[in-house]
Amino acid sequence: MPRHARVLLPGVPLHVVQRGHNRQPCFLSDTDYRVYLEIVREHSVAAGCSVHAYVLMTNHVHMLLSFVDIAVAPLLIGRIGQQYSQYLNRRLGRRSTTWDGRYRSSPVPTDTYVLACQRYIEMNPVRAGMVALPEHYRWSSYRANVGLGKDRLVTPHDVYLGLASEQCGCQSAYESLFARPLTDDQLRSLRFAASANQVVGCLPRRRGRRSAQLAATEHDR
């Protein structure tokens, strides 16, 4: 079956998901998480890419990214994955595939879904039952976005900055959003778009069996 072309829209943030091969762990130590984040920081700066939210789960990664030139997105994500895989293989003394085929991506319409996507990403460890609260998970952007710590990888999106007139106000307003869970429609839209490489919010009017299967695969473990 031919691959579907990725949807890349200028000026629209991109939700990127990359999973470990056969859903096996791709982070085996604290150092692995740190190395991956440093690789992302190095390449994102060089590519004119801003990271608004991320979470590194045991066997997969979510990131919300914006690009000055959206055309560089595939090259950037490919370089990040390749360099990390080379690092992990050297550390473990092996020759193996770290990632499960192509990464998945979905454009996130700014006004309607950016903050929902950030919350979806940062709540992954809670939904997976790994922690009780998002601030308890070390490898995400949540603490930076709510003002509990600094993270040089994270750049606030304009929608986030529009929550208040001052940075501390943005952090407080953003944190308050987590008091309300994402709706079923939001979760379904975000998961389906990531599975099908489609724009978030563009669910088919009649979801066929294949569409339902794709959406069902996008869970949090």
C-alpha positions as CSV (number, residue, x, y, z in Angstrom):
1,M,0.0,0.0,0.0
2,P,1.5,3.4,-1.0
3,R,2.4,5.8,1.8
4,H,0.1,8.8,2.4
5,A,1.8,12.1,1.9
6,R,2.3,14.0,5.1
7,V,0.2,17.2,5.6
8,L,2.5,20.1,6.3
9,L,0.9,23.5,6.6
10,P,3.0,26.7,6.8
11,G,2.5,28.5,10.1
12,V,0.7,25.6,11.7
13,P,2.3,23.7,14.6
14,L,3.0,20.0,14.1
15,H,2.2,17.3,16.7
16,V,4.9,14.6,16.2
17,V,4.7,11.1,17.6
18,Q,7.5,8.5,17.3
19,R,7.4,5.1,18.8
20,G,10.0,2.5,19.7
21,H,10.4,-0.5,17.5
22,N,7.6,-3.1,18.3
23,R,6.7,-0.7,21.2
24,Q,9.9,-1.7,23.0
25,P,11.6,0.8,25.3
26,C,13.7,3.5,23.6
27,F,14.9,5.1,26.9
28,L,16.6,2.8,29.3
29,S,18.3,5.2,31.7
30,D,18.1,8.8,32.9
31,T,21.1,9.6,30.7
32,D,19.2,8.4,27.6
33,Y,16.4,10.9,28.3
34,R,18.9,13.7,28.7
35,V,20.8,12.8,25.6
36,Y,17.6,12.8,23.5
37,L,16.5,16.2,24.8
38,E,19.9,17.6,24.1
39,I,19.8,16.2,20.5
40,V,16.4,17.8,20.0
41,R,17.6,21.1,21.4
42,E,20.7,21.2,19.1
43,H,18.9,20.3,15.9
44,S,15.8,22.4,16.6
45,V,17.9,25.6,17.1
46,A,19.7,24.9,13.9
47,A,16.5,24.3,12.0
48,G,14.6,27.3,13.3
49,C,12.2,25.1,15.1
50,S,10.4,25.9,18.4
51,V,9.4,23.2,20.9
52,H,6.2,24.1,22.7
53,A,5.5,20.9,24.5
54,Y,7.0,17.4,24.8
55,V,6.9,14.2,26.7
56,L,9.3,11.3,26.6
57,M,7.5,8.1,27.6
58,T,9.3,4.8,28.0
59,N,8.6,3.7,24.5
60,H,7.5,6.7,22.6
61,V,7.8,10.5,22.2
62,H,5.3,13.3,21.7
63,M,6.4,16.8,20.6
64,L,4.5,20.0,19.6
65,L,6.7,21.9,17.2
66,S,6.6,25.1,15.2
67,F,8.8,25.9,12.2
68,V,9.9,29.0,10.4
69,D,10.0,26.8,7.3
70,I,7.7,23.8,7.6
71,A,9.5,22.1,4.7
72,V,12.4,21.3,7.0
73,A,10.2,19.3,9.4
74,P,10.8,15.8,7.9
75,L,14.6,16.4,7.8
76,L,14.8,17.6,11.4
77,I,12.8,14.8,12.8
78,G,14.8,12.3,10.8
79,R,18.1,13.7,12.0
80,I,16.9,13.6,15.7
81,G,15.8,10.0,15.4
82,Q,18.9,8.9,13.6
83,Q,21.4,10.5,15.9
84,Y,19.6,9.2,19.0
85,S,19.5,5.7,17.5
86,Q,23.2,5.8,16.8
87,Y,23.9,7.0,20.3
88,L,21.8,4.2,21.9
89,N,23.4,1.5,19.7
90,R,26.9,2.6,20.6
91,R,26.0,2.7,24.3
92,L,24.5,-0.8,24.2
93,G,27.0,-2.2,21.8
94,R,24.4,-3.4,19.4
95,R,23.1,-2.9,15.9
96,S,19.3,-2.5,16.2
97,T,16.4,-0.4,15.0
98,T,15.3,2.0,17.7
99,W,12.2,3.4,16.1
100,D,9.1,1.7,14.7
101,G,9.1,2.9,11.1
102,R,8.0,6.3,10.1
103,Y,7.1,8.9,12.7
104,R,3.5,10.2,12.7
105,S,2.6,13.9,12.5
106,S,-0.5,16.0,12.4
107,P,-0.9,19.8,11.9
108,V,-2.6,21.5,14.9
109,P,-4.8,24.4,14.0
110,T,-3.6,27.2,16.3
111,D,-6.7,28.8,17.9
112,T,-8.7,25.7,18.5
113,Y,-6.3,22.9,19.4
114,V,-2.8,24.1,20.3
115,L,-3.4,24.3,24.1
116,A,-5.5,21.1,24.0
117,C,-2.6,19.4,22.2
118,Q,-0.1,20.6,24.8
119,R,-2.3,19.3,27.6
120,Y,-2.8,16.0,25.8
121,I,1.0,15.6,25.5
122,E,1.8,16.6,29.1
123,M,-1.0,14.4,30.6
124,N,0.3,11.3,28.9
125,P,2.1,9.9,32.0
126,V,-1.0,10.5,34.1
127,R,-3.3,8.7,31.6
128,A,-0.8,5.8,31.4
129,G,-0.9,5.5,35.2
130,M,2.8,6.3,35.7
131,V,2.2,9.3,38.0
132,A,-0.7,10.8,39.8
133,L,0.0,14.4,38.7
134,P,1.8,15.7,35.6
135,E,4.3,17.7,37.7
136,H,5.6,14.3,39.1
137,Y,6.9,13.2,35.7
138,R,10.4,14.4,35.0
139,W,10.6,14.1,31.3
140,S,8.0,16.5,30.0
141,S,7.5,20.2,29.4
142,Y,4.8,20.5,32.0
143,R,6.9,21.9,34.8
144,A,8.4,24.6,32.6
145,N,5.0,25.6,31.2
146,V,3.4,26.0,34.6
147,G,6.4,27.8,36.1
148,L,7.8,25.0,38.4
149,G,11.1,24.9,36.7
150,K,13.2,26.2,33.7
151,D,13.7,24.2,30.5
152,R,15.8,25.8,27.8
153,L,14.2,23.5,25.2
154,V,10.7,25.0,25.6
155,T,9.5,28.1,23.7
156,P,6.0,29.3,24.5
157,H,3.5,29.5,21.6
158,D,1.7,32.7,20.9
159,V,-1.6,31.2,22.0
160,Y,0.0,30.3,25.4
161,L,1.4,33.9,25.7
162,G,-2.1,35.2,25.0
163,L,-3.4,33.7,28.2
164,A,-2.2,36.7,30.2
165,S,-0.2,39.9,30.0
166,E,2.8,38.6,32.1
167,Q,4.7,35.3,32.0
168,C,3.6,34.4,35.6
169,G,0.0,35.0,34.6
170,C,0.4,32.7,31.5
171,Q,1.8,30.0,33.7
172,S,-1.0,30.2,36.2
173,A,-3.7,30.4,33.5
174,Y,-2.2,27.4,31.7
175,E,-2.1,25.4,34.9
176,S,-5.7,26.1,35.6
177,L,-6.7,24.5,32.3
178,F,-5.6,21.1,33.7
179,A,-8.5,21.3,36.2
180,R,-10.8,20.4,33.3
181,P,-10.1,17.1,31.5
182,L,-9.9,17.1,27.7
183,T,-13.3,16.2,26.2
184,D,-13.9,12.9,24.4
185,D,-14.1,14.8,21.1
186,Q,-10.7,16.5,21.7
187,L,-9.0,13.2,22.6
188,R,-10.6,11.4,19.6
189,S,-9.5,14.2,17.2
190,L,-5.9,14.3,18.5
191,R,-5.5,10.6,18.5
192,F,-7.1,10.1,15.1
193,A,-5.1,12.9,13.5
194,A,-1.8,11.5,14.9
195,S,-2.6,8.0,13.7
196,A,-3.7,9.0,10.2
197,N,-1.2,11.9,9.6
198,Q,-4.2,14.3,9.2
199,V,-5.0,17.8,10.4
200,V,-6.4,17.8,14.0
201,G,-10.1,18.3,14.0
202,C,-10.7,16.8,10.5
203,L,-12.4,13.6,11.5
204,P,-14.3,11.8,8.7
205,R,-18.0,12.2,8.8
206,R,-18.4,8.5,8.8
207,R,-15.6,6.7,10.4
208,G,-14.9,3.4,8.8
209,R,-13.4,0.3,10.5
210,R,-9.9,1.2,9.3
211,S,-10.2,4.8,10.8
212,A,-11.4,3.4,14.1
213,Q,-8.6,1.0,14.2
214,L,-6.0,3.7,13.6
215,A,-7.4,5.9,16.3
216,A,-7.6,3.0,18.8
217,T,-3.8,2.4,18.4
218,E,-2.9,5.9,19.7
219,H,-3.0,5.2,23.4
220,D,-0.5,6.4,26.1
221,R,1.6,3.4,27.0
